[in-house]
């Protein structure tokens, strides 16, 4: 099983700031099959990024993904008020398709 | 538009069984892989299982292997999760989610979830 580690666990930032979230895999993720999801309280998760760097339909271009192999990042170029929530990475290259533990982005 | 509606959640005693259903609409259900994901109260997401569009590929998380069974009825646009020998640690919101192709992929659309509570 591929174990995903996300860091940091929590980030406290201000609107307008740039943030980079990290997702590290215990083994190489085949074909960079790595996705990022956003989840707001009381809601289902929403797909942001797939294939490590492709934005899902309707996702603002302030969200971007990068990385390969075992190290991946999600960058939000300028935090908007609605971006303060939890983010998860997931690998879907090899079953079981594990999620990371999540990073919470808080308002400072 | 894509809609996924889960049902079948509720309160069940430890050792009991429950079957969740996910009714899909707004897309050709028979051509997409489908997933179950769960989230315990206040915790993160845990991937549970996936099935390919034709049902020939099934994969499970180690934590539910041998305990949960997934199936689908393409004639009814419905995806199922049979949960047996339930434990208190299976208490969670269970989401179904749609992939993007016939084989297992990332989760493009999600339902709103159904709550399963395992308690005596």
Interface residues (C-beta under 8 A of the other chain):
Chain A: X1 X33 X35 X37 X39 X43 X44 X45 X46 X47 X50 X56 X88 X90 X92 X95 X96 X97 X98 X99 X100 X101 X102
Chain B: X35 X37 X44 X45 X46 X47 X50 X59 X60 X61 X62 X95 X100 X104 X105 X106 X107 X108 X109 X110 X111 X112 X113
